[in-house]
Amino acid sequence: MARVTLYNREGKGVGEIELSPALFDVDSNEGLVHDAVVAQEANVRVAIAHTKDRGEVAGTGKKPWKQKGTGRARHGSRRSPIWVGGGITFGPRSIRNFALKFNKKARRKALAMALTDKVRGGALCAVESLSVEEGKTAALARLLKNLPVAGKKTLILVEAENREVGKAARNIPEVATMPVHSLNLVELLKFPSVLISKQGLDELTAHFKRA
């Protein structure tokens, strides 16, 4: 059974929390995690580059010169790809779809592997409460200074109704916030440390079971 130390706001350990083995104690599979990251990044990729083919470029449809008798090569359109200003052959198109199919259970498993790695590496810090008064940055900075995540690049997972922490973290370098129900593999892997409240752990576990 996976466990983490629960800290109070002063940074003192006040006990341990048992974590769901389905989410925080699974066997590692680097290949699955890699495939999940590739799929997630591919599914948010947007094709920006777009070239026009001969049917889209501006220009007349008139034949440049008659077929025979001029001594020049035969041409039927100024919009041909071999003409300057003509269409582009096999150029990048904005209709490209980079999406990759990835099994839902496999995606959840990869997220559980990443969370398990955080727990086993001592990178998941649980605190009794993440509340900050009126979204004050100074209040959150004091809280972080008392915890093991002090001075580390940290992802703070907040409960659904807790919006004050997001406001307070905006001006703290190397600190980002995310609702527990929006947690995804790529964001989790970006941060060496994760901070979450006891209530947030409960919400994350419940959300994982429903997903």
C-alpha positions as a LaTeX table, in Angstrom:
\begin{tabular}{lrrr}
\hline
Residue & $x$ (\AA) & $y$ (\AA) & $z$ (\AA) \\
\hline
Met1 & 0.00 & 0.00 & 0.00 \\
Ala2 & 1.41 & 3.38 & $-1.06$ \\
Arg3 & 1.59 & 6.08 & 1.59 \\
Val4 & 2.66 & 9.71 & 1.77 \\
Thr5 & 3.36 & 11.96 & 4.72 \\
Leu6 & 0.69 & 14.55 & 5.45 \\
Tyr7 & 2.06 & 17.98 & 6.38 \\
Asn8 & 0.35 & 20.86 & 8.13 \\
Arg9 & 0.71 & 24.47 & 6.99 \\
Glu10 & 3.82 & 24.88 & 9.16 \\
Gly11 & 5.57 & 22.05 & 7.34 \\
Lys12 & 5.39 & 19.51 & 10.17 \\
Gly13 & 4.38 & 15.94 & 9.49 \\
Val14 & 1.06 & 15.12 & 11.18 \\
Gly15 & 0.59 & 11.57 & 9.93 \\
Glu16 & 0.39 & 9.47 & 6.81 \\
Ile17 & $-2.25$ & 9.00 & 4.12 \\
Glu18 & $-2.95$ & 5.71 & 2.42 \\
Leu19 & $-3.21$ & 6.11 & $-1.33$ \\
Ser20 & $-5.28$ & 4.16 & $-3.81$ \\
Pro21 & $-3.11$ & 1.34 & $-5.20$ \\
Ala22 & $-4.90$ & 1.59 & $-8.56$ \\
Leu23 & $-3.60$ & 5.13 & $-8.96$ \\
Phe24 & $-0.42$ & 5.36 & $-6.88$ \\
Asp25 & 1.01 & 1.83 & $-6.80$ \\
Val26 & 1.21 & 0.31 & $-10.28$ \\
Asp27 & 4.01 & $-1.34$ & $-12.21$ \\
Ser28 & 6.02 & 0.91 & $-14.51$ \\
Asn29 & 6.06 & 0.62 & $-18.29$ \\
Glu30 & 8.17 & 3.30 & $-19.96$ \\
Gly31 & 6.99 & 2.32 & $-23.43$ \\
Leu32 & 3.34 & 2.87 & $-22.52$ \\
Val33 & 4.10 & 6.24 & $-20.94$ \\
His34 & 6.03 & 7.30 & $-24.03$ \\
Asp35 & 3.18 & 6.26 & $-26.35$ \\
Ala36 & 0.68 & 8.15 & $-24.18$ \\
Val37 & 2.77 & 11.34 & $-24.32$ \\
Val38 & 3.16 & 11.10 & $-28.10$ \\
Ala39 & $-0.58$ & 10.56 & $-28.55$ \\
Gln40 & $-1.53$ & 13.46 & $-26.25$ \\
Glu41 & 0.79 & 15.91 & $-27.97$ \\
Ala42 & $-0.31$ & 14.74 & $-31.42$ \\
Asn43 & $-3.97$ & 15.19 & $-30.54$ \\
Val44 & $-3.50$ & 18.86 & $-29.67$ \\
Arg45 & $-1.30$ & 19.60 & $-32.68$ \\
Val46 & $-2.77$ & 22.08 & $-35.16$ \\
Ala47 & $-1.66$ & 22.31 & $-38.79$ \\
Ile48 & $-0.82$ & 25.96 & $-39.50$ \\
Ala49 & 1.20 & 25.83 & $-42.73$ \\
His50 & $-1.01$ & 25.83 & $-45.81$ \\
Thr51 & $-0.07$ & 26.08 & $-49.47$ \\
Lys52 & $-2.45$ & 26.66 & $-52.38$ \\
Asp53 & $-2.73$ & 24.18 & $-55.19$ \\
Arg54 & $-3.37$ & 25.13 & $-58.81$ \\
Gly55 & $-7.10$ & 25.30 & $-58.19$ \\
Glu56 & $-6.74$ & 27.90 & $-55.44$ \\
Val57 & $-4.13$ & 30.37 & $-56.71$ \\
Ala58 & $-5.27$ & 33.55 & $-58.43$ \\
Gly59 & $-4.81$ & 33.72 & $-62.16$ \\
Thr60 & $-6.50$ & 33.38 & $-65.50$ \\
Gly61 & $-7.63$ & 30.09 & $-66.94$ \\
Lys62 & $-6.75$ & 31.18 & $-70.44$ \\
Lys63 & $-4.19$ & 29.18 & $-72.37$ \\
Pro64 & $-0.94$ & 31.22 & $-72.43$ \\
Trp65 & $-0.38$ & 30.72 & $-76.19$ \\
Lys66 & $-1.62$ & 28.47 & $-78.90$ \\
Gln67 & $-0.67$ & 24.82 & $-78.86$ \\
Lys68 & 1.43 & 24.77 & $-82.02$ \\
Gly69 & 3.45 & 27.05 & $-84.21$ \\
Thr70 & 5.19 & 29.29 & $-81.65$ \\
Gly71 & 8.31 & 27.18 & $-81.12$ \\
Arg72 & 7.70 & 27.22 & $-77.39$ \\
Ala73 & 6.69 & 24.42 & $-75.07$ \\
Arg74 & 3.05 & 23.50 & $-74.78$ \\
His75 & 1.22 & 25.03 & $-71.81$ \\
Gly76 & $-2.39$ & 25.02 & $-70.80$ \\
Ser77 & $-2.48$ & 27.23 & $-67.70$ \\
Arg78 & $-0.49$ & 29.95 & $-65.93$ \\
Arg79 & $-1.55$ & 28.38 & $-62.63$ \\
Ser80 & 0.47 & 25.25 & $-63.32$ \\
Pro81 & 3.00 & 24.35 & $-60.57$ \\
Ile82 & 5.90 & 24.82 & $-63.00$ \\
Trp83 & 5.04 & 28.50 & $-63.48$ \\
Val84 & 6.11 & 31.28 & $-61.12$ \\
Gly85 & 3.04 & 32.16 & $-59.06$ \\
Gly86 & 1.42 & 28.85 & $-59.85$ \\
Gly87 & 0.09 & 26.28 & $-57.45$ \\
Ile88 & 2.27 & 24.21 & $-55.13$ \\
Thr89 & 2.52 & 20.46 & $-55.60$ \\
Phe90 & 2.50 & 18.29 & $-52.48$ \\
Gly91 & 2.90 & 21.29 & $-50.14$ \\
Pro92 & 1.69 & 21.33 & $-46.50$ \\
Arg93 & $-2.07$ & 21.66 & $-46.09$ \\
Ser94 & $-4.06$ & 22.89 & $-43.10$ \\
Ile95 & $-6.49$ & 19.98 & $-43.49$ \\
Arg96 & $-3.86$ & 17.58 & $-42.14$ \\
Asn97 & $-4.99$ & 15.57 & $-39.12$ \\
Phe98 & $-2.27$ & 14.50 & $-36.70$ \\
Ala99 & $-4.63$ & 12.83 & $-34.21$ \\
Leu100 & $-3.68$ & 9.41 & $-32.89$ \\
Lys101 & $-6.04$ & 6.90 & $-31.36$ \\
Phe102 & $-5.08$ & 5.81 & $-27.88$ \\
Asn103 & $-6.99$ & 3.44 & $-25.66$ \\
Lys104 & $-8.70$ & 5.16 & $-22.71$ \\
Lys105 & $-7.64$ & 2.50 & $-20.23$ \\
Ala106 & $-4.05$ & 2.71 & $-21.46$ \\
Arg107 & $-4.08$ & 6.49 & $-21.04$ \\
Arg108 & $-5.33$ & 6.17 & $-17.46$ \\
Lys109 & $-2.72$ & 3.50 & $-16.79$ \\
Ala110 & 0.07 & 5.76 & $-18.05$ \\
Leu111 & $-1.13$ & 8.58 & $-15.77$ \\
Ala112 & $-1.19$ & 6.17 & $-12.83$ \\
Met113 & 2.39 & 5.13 & $-13.65$ \\
Ala114 & 3.52 & 8.75 & $-13.58$ \\
Leu115 & 1.77 & 9.36 & $-10.24$ \\
Thr116 & 3.29 & 6.17 & $-8.84$ \\
Asp117 & 6.73 & 7.39 & $-9.88$ \\
Lys118 & 6.12 & 10.68 & $-8.06$ \\
Val119 & 5.16 & 8.85 & $-4.88$ \\
Arg120 & 8.07 & 6.42 & $-4.99$ \\
Gly121 & 10.50 & 9.25 & $-5.69$ \\
Gly122 & 9.20 & 11.36 & $-2.80$ \\
Ala123 & 8.03 & 14.03 & $-5.24$ \\
Leu124 & 4.37 & 14.04 & $-4.17$ \\
Cys125 & 3.72 & 16.30 & $-1.19$ \\
Ala126 & 0.37 & 16.23 & 0.62 \\
Val127 & $-0.77$ & 19.08 & 2.84 \\
Glu128 & $-3.79$ & 19.41 & 5.13 \\
Ser129 & $-5.11$ & 22.50 & 3.38 \\
Leu130 & $-4.20$ & 24.64 & 0.37 \\
Ser131 & $-6.44$ & 27.58 & 1.21 \\
Val132 & $-4.93$ & 31.07 & 0.88 \\
Glu133 & $-6.56$ & 34.27 & 2.00 \\
Glu134 & $-8.03$ & 36.31 & $-0.86$ \\
Gly135 & $-5.65$ & 34.84 & $-3.42$ \\
Lys136 & $-2.61$ & 36.55 & $-1.87$ \\
Thr137 & 0.71 & 35.56 & $-3.45$ \\
Ala138 & 2.60 & 36.20 & $-0.22$ \\
Ala139 & 0.37 & 33.77 & 1.68 \\
Leu140 & 0.99 & 30.99 & $-0.82$ \\
Ala141 & 4.73 & 31.75 & $-0.93$ \\
Arg142 & 4.92 & 31.35 & 2.86 \\
Leu143 & 3.09 & 28.03 & 2.65 \\
Leu144 & 5.40 & 26.69 & $-0.05$ \\
Lys145 & 8.48 & 27.79 & 1.89 \\
Asn146 & 7.44 & 25.57 & 4.81 \\
Leu147 & 6.97 & 22.44 & 2.72 \\
Pro148 & 9.43 & 19.99 & 1.09 \\
Val149 & 8.62 & 21.50 & $-2.34$ \\
Ala150 & 10.31 & 24.79 & $-1.40$ \\
Gly151 & 12.59 & 26.03 & $-4.17$ \\
Lys152 & 11.46 & 23.33 & $-6.62$ \\
Lys153 & 9.51 & 23.56 & $-9.85$ \\
Thr154 & 6.09 & 22.56 & $-8.57$ \\
Leu155 & 2.66 & 21.71 & $-9.92$ \\
Ile156 & $-0.10$ & 22.47 & $-7.44$ \\
Leu157 & $-3.24$ & 20.37 & $-7.89$ \\
Val158 & $-6.23$ & 22.24 & $-6.52$ \\
Glu159 & $-9.75$ & 21.19 & $-5.65$ \\
Ala160 & $-12.62$ & 22.12 & $-7.96$ \\
Glu161 & $-13.89$ & 25.02 & $-5.82$ \\
Asn162 & $-10.47$ & 26.39 & $-4.87$ \\
Arg163 & $-9.73$ & 29.28 & $-7.23$ \\
Glu164 & $-7.75$ & 31.44 & $-4.85$ \\
Val165 & $-4.62$ & 29.31 & $-5.15$ \\
Gly166 & $-4.56$ & 29.83 & $-8.92$ \\
Lys167 & $-4.62$ & 33.60 & $-8.44$ \\
Ala168 & $-1.95$ & 33.48 & $-5.75$ \\
Ala169 & 0.44 & 31.35 & $-7.84$ \\
Arg170 & 0.49 & 33.61 & $-10.91$ \\
Asn171 & 3.48 & 35.64 & $-9.76$ \\
Ile172 & 5.52 & 32.80 & $-8.27$ \\
Pro173 & 8.22 & 31.56 & $-10.66$ \\
Glu174 & 8.38 & 27.83 & $-11.44$ \\
Val175 & 4.97 & 27.23 & $-9.85$ \\
Ala176 & 1.80 & 26.33 & $-11.75$ \\
Thr177 & $-1.68$ & 25.24 & $-10.72$ \\
Met178 & $-4.16$ & 22.83 & $-12.25$ \\
Pro179 & $-7.55$ & 21.46 & $-11.12$ \\
Val180 & $-7.28$ & 17.82 & $-10.06$ \\
His181 & $-9.92$ & 16.77 & $-12.60$ \\
Ser182 & $-7.85$ & 18.31 & $-15.43$ \\
Leu183 & $-4.62$ & 16.52 & $-14.59$ \\
Asn184 & $-2.94$ & 15.03 & $-17.65$ \\
Leu185 & 0.25 & 13.10 & $-18.27$ \\
Val186 & 2.23 & 15.76 & $-20.16$ \\
Glu187 & 1.70 & 18.45 & $-17.50$ \\
Leu188 & 2.48 & 15.99 & $-14.72$ \\
Leu189 & 5.81 & 15.03 & $-16.29$ \\
Lys190 & 6.87 & 18.67 & $-16.73$ \\
Phe191 & 7.16 & 19.23 & $-12.98$ \\
Pro192 & 9.62 & 17.47 & $-10.65$ \\
Ser193 & 7.34 & 18.07 & $-7.65$ \\
Val194 & 3.60 & 17.91 & $-7.08$ \\
Leu195 & 1.69 & 19.51 & $-4.20$ \\
Ile196 & $-1.85$ & 18.47 & $-3.35$ \\
Ser197 & $-4.20$ & 18.79 & $-0.39$ \\
Lys198 & $-5.87$ & 15.90 & 1.42 \\
Gln199 & $-9.19$ & 16.91 & $-0.13$ \\
Gly200 & $-7.53$ & 17.12 & $-3.54$ \\
Leu201 & $-6.26$ & 13.55 & $-3.17$ \\
Asp202 & $-9.78$ & 12.39 & $-2.39$ \\
Glu203 & $-11.16$ & 14.23 & $-5.43$ \\
Leu204 & $-8.40$ & 12.90 & $-7.70$ \\
Thr205 & $-9.02$ & 9.32 & $-6.59$ \\
Ala206 & $-12.80$ & 9.67 & $-7.02$ \\
His207 & $-12.39$ & 11.28 & $-10.46$ \\
Phe208 & $-10.02$ & 8.51 & $-11.57$ \\
Lys209 & $-12.58$ & 5.88 & $-10.58$ \\
Arg210 & $-15.33$ & 7.64 & $-12.56$ \\
Ala211 & $-13.21$ & 8.28 & $-15.67$ \\
\hline
\end{tabular}
